[in-house]
Amino acid sequence: MAKTRALVKRRAAVQNIRKITRTMELIATARFKKALDRAVQAEAYTRKIAELAADLSASATDVRHPLLEKRETVKNSLLLVLTSNRGLCGGYNASILREAVRRVRQTQQEGVGLKLELSGRRSILFFRHQRIPAEKTYTQFEEKPAFEEVDVLANRYIEEYVSGRVDRVEVAYMKFIRASDQRPVVETLLPLSAVAPEVRQAAPAETKPAGPKVEYEFLPGAQDILQEILPVSFKVRLFKCFLDAAVSEQIARRVAMKSATENAEKMIKALTLQYNRARQAQITKEIAEVIGGVEALK
């Protein structure tokens, strides 16, 4: 009797866990769809403004902008790591932190000063455990990052880069390619000249023109136009990193919770089979005892 009771309690506990994981899977699915819509909507705008900034920079060859200047010697680098505030999302955080640690070690080996900024409690706890100090930490970016909040970071990064306090700005995050493909990457966002070639990778090599795609006439002037376009291009790219991280997190959580639900269902079936066998053995034993008692009374 004690064994069957234990099996019943265990099966009930697993059934409760299945309800929780199934609910979390449905919530992650709903949040994923909303985050995906925001990421897809921002993708076209981000790509187009990056192309425009690259074309304008190539056309205005006699104009220089601080965000395009690549420092010959990198003395100080800033790395922003984007992770989640919560767990239960599979290997999402671990893969990002692996890339971030690799980049931190590479920067230290190069003898470059590192300013580390962390977004998400998982990265904060990880680097605290690794005894790697962080300049700033953020926990306000959830599945709906606001452009106004990212704009504050972007303005500070631009100011630090232009003033020379930082020679390189990088972001470690989970890049969203498609619903079935997300990759942990470390991207360089400043200087913008390090990003511009990526915009044209989609075009076949044989169809690429040798120079800017379009010839522009600047009015009132190239310097004034680039002064407006280039900061916006950087801000949009940084915001896109946060959007990619948000949608990738929900995908990882949905997959993890779906796997947990399926494993719970398998465990429930196994426990039910064990319970049926134990109950059958118990009934057989009781029948044998009754028969034995009847025979003893004869």
N, C-alpha and C positions, 0 to 999 in steps of 0.2 A: 504493500500500500504506500509505503514511504517513497518508493521509487516512482510510482505513477504520479503521486502528488508533485514531486520535484519536476517531473517532465511537463506536467500541466502548467506549473508556475513558469518554467523556463519558456515554454511555447507562448504563453501569454505575454511575457516580457519581449520576446522577439516580435510578436505581432504588433505590440505598441511601437517598437523601434521602426518596423516597416511603415506604419502609419506616418511617423514623423519624417522619415526619409522620403516617402512618397509626396508628402505635403511640401517639403523643401524642394523636391524636384519640380513640382508644378510652379512654385514661386520663382525658382530660378529660370524656368522656361518663360514665364511672363516678363520677368525683368530682362531676360536676354533679348526678347523681341523688341522691347522699347529701346534698349541700348544699341541694338543692331540698326534700328531705324536712324538713330542719331549719328552713328558712325558712318553709315552709307550716305546720309545727306551731307555730312562734312567731307567725305572723301573727294567728291567732284570739285568742291570749292577749294579744298586744300591743294589738290593736284593742279588745278587751273591757275591759282594765284602763284604757285611755285614756278610753273612754266612761264608765266608772265614776268615774274621777277628775274628769272634766268635770261629770258629774251631781252628784257630791258637792260640788264647788266651787260649782256654781250653787245648790244647795239651802242650803248653809251660807253665806248671804250676809253674816252678821255675823262670819265667821271669816276671818282673813287668814293667808297662809302665804308665807314668803320666796320660794319657787320660783314662785309665781303673780304676784308683783309685777313689773310691767313698769316699768323705769326710764325716767323722762321724758327724761333725757339720758344717752346711751350714751357713756361715756368709754373703756372698754376692752372689746374683743371678742376672743373666742377662736375660732379656726377649726381644726377637725380635718379633715385630708385623708386619705381612705382610697384607696390604690392597691395594686397588686400588688408582690410582691418580684421576680417574673420577667417577662420579655417574652413574645413570641410569642403575643399575645392581641389582635391587630388594633389597632383604635383605642380600646380600653378605657381605657388610662391617659391617652391624649391628650385624650379628651373630658372626663374628670374634671379634669385639670389646667387645661384651658381654662376651665372654670367656676370653679375655685379662683382662678386668676389674675384673672379678671374680678371676683370678690368681693374679693380683696386690694386691687386698684386702687380699687374703689368705697369700701372702708373707709378707705383712705388719703386719698381725695378728701374724705371726710366729716370728716376730721381726728380720727378715732377711733383710739386705740391698738390695735395688733393683736398678739395672741399666736398664733403659728402652731405647730401640732403636726402631725407627718407620720407616717403609718403606711404602710410599704412602701418598698422601696429605690428604686422608680421616682420617687416624689415627692421623696424625699430628694436624689437626684442632680439632678433637675430644678431644684428651688429652690436647690440649691447652685450650679448653673450660672447661675441668674438672680441670684445674690448676694442672695437674700432669706433672712435668718437665721430659723431655726426654734428655738423654745423647747425642744421635746422631739421625739425621733424613736423609732419603734418598728418592729421587723422580726419580732416573734414571732407576729403574727396571720397565719395561713395560711388554707387552705380550711376549717379547723375551729376557728374562734375559740371560746375557752372563756369562759363567763359569768364565771368567777372572775377572769379577766384583765381583762375589760371592767369588772367591778365596781370594780376598783381605780381605773380612770380616772374612772368615774362618781362615786365618792365624792369624789375630788379636785375634779372640776368643781363638784359641789354645794357643797363647802366654800368654793371660791373665789367662787362666785356669791353665797352667803349672806353671806360676809364683805365683799362689795363690791369685791373685787379684779377681778372680771369682771362686766360688765353684760349680756353676751350670749354664748351658746354656740351655735356653728353647726358643721355637719358637711357636707363635700363628698364625695359618694360616688355610686356607680351604683345607683340605685333599681330594685329588681326589681318589675316590674308583672306580667308573665307570661313564659313561656318565649320568646316572640317579641317582647317589648317590655321594654327596659331604658333608663332615662333618667338622664343625669348631672344631679344636682341639688345645691343648697346649701340645707339645711334648718336652721331655727332650733329647737333643742331646749330652750333656756332663754332667757327664762322660759316656763313651761308654758302660760301664758295665750295665747302666740302660736301654740301648737300645738293647743289645744283646739278651735277652730272647724273644723279639718280633719277631725275625727272625724265630724262630722255631714254632710259633703258628700255622702255616699252616699244620703241620704234625699232624696226629692223636696221641692221648696220648699213645695208646697201641703199636704203631710202633716206638716210640722214643727210641733210644738206651740210656743206662745209661752212658753217657760220650760222648766224641767227636766222630763224625761220622767217621773220617779218622785219622789214625795215620800218623803224618808228621815227616820227617827227615829234619832238618834245616841245610842248607848250604849257607852261611858260619856260621850263627848262628841265633837263634830265636830272640835275641835282635835287631839285624840289620834288620831282615825282618819285625818285628812288628814296628820298627821305621819308616818304609816306608809305610806299609799297613794301620796302624791305622789312621794317619792323612788324608790319601786319603779317607778312609771310611767315616770319619766325613765330609770332604769337599763335597763328592758326596751326602751324605744325606741332607746336607744343601742346595745344589743346587737343589735336588729333591723337597724340600719344595717350592722353588721359582717356579719351573715348575708346581707343583700342584696348586699353587696359581694362576698362569697365566691361566691355562686351566679352572679352576673353575670360575674365573672371567668372561671369555668369555661365558661359559655355562649360568651363571646367567644373563648376559647382553642379550644373545639371547632369553632366556625365558621371561625376562621382556619386551623386545621390541616386541616379538610376542604377548604377552598379551595386550600391549598397542595398537598394530595394530588392533587386534580383537575388542577391546573396541571402537576404532575410527570407525571401520566399523559399529558396532551396533549403534553408535551415528549418523552416517551419514544416516542410514536407518530411524532412529527415526525423524531426522530433515527433511528428504525428505517427510515423511508421514505428519508431521506438516505443511510443506509448501504446499503440495497438498490440504490439508483440508482448510488451510487459503485461498489459491487461489480459490478453489471452492466456498467458502463462499463469497469471493469478487466478483466473476463473477455472482453469484446468486443475490447479492445485486445490482449490476449494471443493470442486466436484469430487476429486479423489479422496479428500478428507471426509466428505459426507458418505461416500460409498464405503470407506474404511470403517466409519462409525457404525453404519448399518450392518456390516458384516460382523462387527464385534458384538453386536447385540443378539445375534442369532445363537 
